[in-house]
Structures are given as structure tokens and as C-alpha cells.
Amino acid sequence: MIAPQQLDALDPQQMRQALLTLMAEVAAKDELLARHAREATFKQALIDKLTHEVANLRRLKYAVTSEKFCAGMSAEQKSLIEETLDSDIAQLTTELEQADDEARGAKGKKAKQHPRREPLPAHLPRRDVHHEPQNTACACGCTMKRIGQDIAERLDYEPGVFTVERHVRGKWACAHCQKLVQAPVPAHVIDKGIPTAGLLAQVLVAKFLDHLPLYRQERIFERAGMLIARSTLA
């Protein structure tokens, strides 16, 4: 951009070129603002839609508990409907929180702080699963040193026993070129979730083969010290 004190030194051709450049910059900024406005409108419409759907599902869940609605239903049928609604409400609530965070970020506001996940009970037995890079030799020829680690805990279940898998990912760095390597995060059935495949298998077997409703499984887990919401199980 040309400083104001430099304008007097420009000839007509240079002045014309500077004006064209300025007009192009203004047009680009206008287009950027218009795009942001369209994105904000779309996100707000999505938030309104999800909010409406969650409200409808919650009203439906309340209706399910009424004697008039449940007339002629077995306890298992009522439980299945409630579990399905809990699952849908949990999914839509997650989508709503994500959309709300994106909208807040687009407006430059601080994203909503979600409740911090409680650590798994300390009394449960731990089993470490180590993940290290396949190669710790740096391209510069130096040998990397282990400088730390990241630990992610996941809840596992074996018949009658809860255990905790501690996934330990070592950090390796080269002192010469400052390169850092670490094994990738292992794939899990539920991304960023704490249950392992063993725990999920137990929930599914108990629900579909043993006909144990999720609200009863929730109580069983609670007696064992595991506060796992029914919506999470769903």
C-alpha cells in the first residue's frame, strides 16, 4: 500500500495503477465479509434446526413416560423407546454444541467450555499398552532420545472385572536438529471415547442377547463405581 506522502510523487499512470490495486483489495475484502455473513447465516439456521429437533425429542420422551402413551406396552418396549430417544437426543446435542462452538469461533467469541471428563477410578487395575515409533534414527544421522510421553486411558471390561488400558505414546526427539517423532494414536471404535471394544461388546451382548435394558446396565456400572450415562451407552 502506498503511503499518503508518496501520492504527490506519482505520475498519472502510477496513480491509476494504485487506484486499481486499492479497488481490487476493497472488492476482495467485501467478498470475504459477504462469505463470512453467508456462513454465519447458515450456521445459525443449523443451530435453530437442531435446537428445534432436540426440543421435539425431549417432548416426545416426556410423553413416553405418561400412562396414556404407555398403555398396553411392555416394560421392554417402553425401555427400548426411551433408549432410542436418549441416543437421538445425545447425538443431536453433540451436533448442536459443535455448531454453537463454530458459530462462536466465527464471531471471535470464546468457545463454550465443556465439562471436563472425570478420570477413571484409581482403584481399577491398569494395563499399559506402549506405542513407540518404528524408527528412532534421525535423518541427520543422530539417535533420538525419549523425552516424554502422552497417556490416554480407556475403560475395558472382562467378564466380571473392569480394567483400564493405559495407551502410552512415547515422544522421541533429536538433540541435533530438534526433530520430534511419536507413534500415531491407535484407532478405536469410538473416536475420543473411553470404552474399548471389550466394553462395547459387553454392552451389546447384555442388551440384545441377555435382554438387559441400558438403564439397568447403567445401574450395574454405577454400583461398580463407573458413572456412565445411559445416553453414552446408547
N, C-alpha and C positions, 0 to 999 in steps of 0.2 A: 504494500500500500504506500502511496506517495504522501509524504508529509506536506502540510499546508504551505510551509515556507518554500517548498520546491515548485509549487504551481506556477509562479511567475517566470521560472526558467524554462518552462515547456513551450515548444512551438505548437502550432495548431494540430499537426499530425499526432504528436505525442499526447496532447490534451484529449484528442478524440479517442486514442487508444486507451488512455487511462479511464475515460468515461465508460467505454465499452466493458473494460475489465470490472469496474465498480458495479455496473448494471448486472453483469453475469454473477458476481458474488451475491448481490441482493436477491436475484432470482433463485440462486441455489439455496440461500437461507430461507426464503419464502417457501420453497418446495419442502425443505426439511421440516419447517414448522407445520406445514399442512399435513405431512405424513405422520408426524407425531400426534396431531389432532385426530386424524383418522384412527390411529392405533388406540388412542385413549378412548374414543367413542366406542370402538369395537370391544375393548376390554370392559368398559362399563356395562355394555349390553350383555356381555357374557356373565359378569358378576350379578346383574339383575336376574338373568335367566336361572343361574344356579341357585341364587337365594330363593327364588320362587319355587323351584323344584324341591329344595330341601324343606321349605315350609309345608308344601303339599304332602311330602312323605311323612313328616312329623305329625301332621293332622291325621293322615291315614293310620299311622301307628297308634295314635291315641284312640281312634275309632275301633281298631282291632281289639283293644282291651275292654271294650264295652260288652255287656252281656247280650245286647241285641245283635251285635255283629257276630259274636262267637256262638250264638245259639246253634246247636247241632254239630259243632266242631269238637274233634277230639283234642286232647292236650298236645299231642304231637303235631297236629295240623296247625294249631294256634302258634306253637313254638316255631314251626318252620316258616310261617308267615312273618313272625316277629324277627327271626334271624335274617330273612331275606331283606326286610326293610332296614334293619340295622346295617347290613352290608352296603345297601344302596346309599343310605344316609352318610355312612363313613366315607365312601368313595366320593360323593358329591361335595362333602365338607372339605375333603382334601383338595379337590379341584378348585373349590371356592377360595380357600386360603392361598393357594398358589396364584390364582388370578388376582386376588387382592394385593398380594406382595408385589406382583409385577406392575400393577397399576400404581402402587405407592412408589416403587422404584422409578417409574417413568415420570412421576411428578416431583422427583427429588426428595421424597419423604422417606423417613426411616421405616424399613420393613418391619412388619409385625413380628414381635418376638414370640416364638412358640415355646410351650412348656418344655423344659429340659427333661430328657428321658432319665428315669431313675436307674442307678446302677443295679446290676443283678446282685442278689443277696450274697454276702461274703461267705456264708456258711456252706454254699454249694461247692462240691469238688470241681477243680479246674483241670482241664487237659489242654496243654499247649500244642498248637499246630504252627510250625515255623514255615515261613515263606522267605526264601533268600534268592537273590539274583543268580542266574545260571553262570554268569561270568563276572568276576570282580577284578579283572585285569583292565586297567585303563588304556585307552588308545595311545596315550603318551608314553606308555611303557612302564609306568609305575603301578604298584599294587595298592588297591584301595583298602581303606580301613573302615571297620564298622563304627559308626559314630552315634548310633541311636536306633530307635525302633518305634513303630506305631502298633498299638494293640487294639483290636476290636473284639468285643465279647459277644457271643451268640448263645442262646439258650437251647440246649439239646435235651432229648428225653429218651431214655431206655426204659424198658418195662419196669415201672415202679420207682424209677430214680431220675431226678433232674440233675443234669450236669451243665457246666459252662465250657464252651470251646473258646479258647483264647487264641485268636489268629495274630501271630507275631510277625510283622514285616520289618526286617532289618534295613537300616539305612547305611549305605556304603558310599564313601567319598574319597576322592583322590586329593592328597595334600598338595600336589604339584599344580594341577590345572583346575582344582575346585569342582570337578565334575561329580555329580551325585546320582546314584542309581538305587532303585528299590524294586522289589518284586511287585507286580500288579496286584490289585485287590482281587481275590478269588471270586468267581461267580457264585451267586446264591439264588435260591428260589425266589425270595422276596428281596428286591434291591433295598439296601439300607435297613432291612428289618432284622430283628434279633433272633427269630426262630430258625432252627436248622431244618434240614429235610426230615430228620427223625421226629422232631416235634410236630411238624406239619402232618406227617404220616399218621402219628398218634391221634391227632385231632380228627382227621378224615376217617380213620378206621372206627373211632369211637362214635362218630356221628352217623355214618352210613351203614356200617356193619353191626355195631352194637346198639344203634338207635339211641345214643346218648345225646340229648339236646345240648346246644352250646351253653345255655345258661347253667346247666349242671356241670359241664366241664369248667366253666368259669369259677364255680364254687369250689370244685376239686383243686384247681390250681391255686385259688386263694388260700385254702387250708394248708397248702404246701409252701405258702409264702410268696407265690407268684401272682402279682396283680396284673392280669391280662384281661382287658376289656372284651366283652362279647363281640363288639364291633370289630375288634382286631382279629379275633378268631374267625369271624365271618369273612 
